Amino acid sequence: MTLDLAAAADLTRDDIDVNAVLDHLIHTADAAAATSIGYPGAVDLDHTPVITRLAARLWNNIGDPATTGGVAHTRVLEQAVITWVADLLGMPVDDRWGYVTTGGTEGNLSALHAAYRRWPTARIYYSTAAHYSIPKIVNMLGASTVVVRAHPDGDMDYDDLAAQIRKRRRWPAIVVATAGTTMTEAVDDTTRVHAILTDYSMTGHLHVDAALSGIPLALDGQLRLDDASGISSIAISGHKFFGVPTPCGVVLIRDSARTPARQQIAYTASVDTTITGSRCGLAAALLWHAIAAHGREGHRWRASHARSIAAYAVEQIRATGWTARRWPHAFTVVLPTPPEPVRAKWLLATDGPLSHLICMPGITRGQIDALAADLAAAIQAPIPHPRTPHPTFTTAP
């Protein structure tokens, strides 16, 4: 018998079968797992030891992670995570600050809020391929927006950025670069962005939204936050590459780029410097465990293996007669939106004429083979409309 979940979970009922509702959620998730390949969440790490031992109690990190007062809970693990990520990115030891967030959106908000506090007359620049959280955050801040064109492959149009900045040289510039755009996993060239800002002698802030690709790129040495980079802040997700089973992330901001309201909260005995105040200590523990259990080399291998699966996916999809592309660094494989039978079975992210799958760590060749077989079968059937041309990537796959 199929459970009507909405009816079964209705809290106005007196006869709720709690176990039936939870069992249904688990069964549904398990049944969909093999074909859920469109969104970025690693599935190869076992977080059971942390969940089993810590999940039965509250872990609440309140206030600034560097303070010693108040409710600390897993704050020491949070500090260790911040240090590891900052070291990986080459961020100067004497010019760094950060904390574990609820995810990439909070990380972007924290960084852009810090930048806008420091530069309240700034224009905030971001590309049309930026994450949807960026315009939402800019609207929350009440800041002036400048939207920069992106190429069809997702890479920022640097000529357009330069032209937009040239017209607004009287105001500081807060520029948001993306390391891993949502549809193609394109990575904006922060060296070029920094050079443009330098050429026009612009004051301001360069932020990187690196929710998906930040850790993998840093492991390869392709993303650095040293003094030469010109980058002032970065936001990274914890539930993507690290596969933490709750949305979370890390934000890092140069301490010299902040002018925080360092308000001492008496009853928490801590300084209020974060967006949410109370923060999930369990998320910090899960991130710490993921890093500690595998280390740099283990995670470097995970990234490399996932990229090899993505390259295999491109080959197998092309072998069906369909087209597929990816950036060399990417887990993401982009293809013209497949026929409806494929979309009905496989959870792919789709934006009009384009879809993608993301070969996160844990995705297997068997899953790719099954997708390719379903695609081959579907495209042999009559297609009601012509295939949509695929965008050209500026870098070979």
SULHUJO-V444910 format. One line per field, one symbol per residue. ss: DSSP state (~ for helix, > for strand, _ for the rest). phi: phi as a letter, one per 40 degrees, with the letter a starting at -180 (. if undefined). psi: psi as a letter, one per 30 degrees, with the letter a starting at -180 (. if undefined). A space follows every 10 residues. Layout:
ss = ???
phi = ???
psi = ???
This chain:
ss = ____~~~~__ _______~~~ ~~~~~~~~~~ ~~~__>____ _______~~~ ~~~~_____> >>________ ____~~~~~~ ~~~~~~~~__ ______>>>> >__~~~~~~~ ~~~~~~~~__ __>>>>>___ _~~~~~~~~~ ~__>>>>>_> _____>_~~~ ~~~~~~____ __>>>>>>>_ ______>__~ ~~~~~~~~~_ ___>>>>>>_ ___~~~~~~_ ______~~~_ __>>>>>___ ________>> >>>_~~~___ __>>>____> >>_____>>> ~~~~~~~~~~ ~~~~~~~~~~ ~~~~~~~~~~ ~~~~~~~~~_ ____>_____ _>>>>>___~ ~~~~~_>_>> >__>>>>>__ ____~~~~~~ ~~~~~~~~~~ __________ _______
phi = .ccccccccc ccccbccdcc cccccccccc ccdcbcbcbc acbbbccddc dccbccbcbb cbgccccbcg ccfbcccccc cdcccccdcg cdccaaaaac bciccccccc ccccccccbc bccbbacccc cccccccdcc cgccbbcbcb cdcgcccccc dccccdcbcc bdbbbbcbbh cccbgcbccc ccccccccdc fcciabbbcb dccdcdcccc gcbbbccccg cbaabbcccc ccgccadaab bbbcdccbbc ccccccccfa ccbbccgcbc cccccccccc cccbgccccc cdcccccccc cccdcccccc hcbaaacdcc ccbbaddcdd dccccbcbcb bgcbbabbcc dhcbcccccc cccccccccc cdbcacccdc ccccbcc
psi = kkkjeeeffj fflfhkjeee eeeeeeeeee efefgigflj jkgfkjgeee eefffflkjj jkakfflfla jecgeeeeee eeeeeeeefg kkegikkllk afaeeeeeee eeeeeeeeif glkkkllfgl kffeeeeeee fglkkjkklk lfffkkjfee eeeeeefhff klkjkjlkii leefhljkjf eeeeeeeeeg hklbkjkjjh eefeeeeeef gfjkhleffg kflkkkkfgd efgkhkklak kkkkefgkil jikkjeffhl kjflefdklj feeeeeeeee eeffleeeee eeeeeeeeee eeeeeeeeff fllkllkefl fkkklkklle eeeeekjkkk icfkllljil kfkleeeeee eeeeeeeeff lkkfllkkkk kkkfkk.
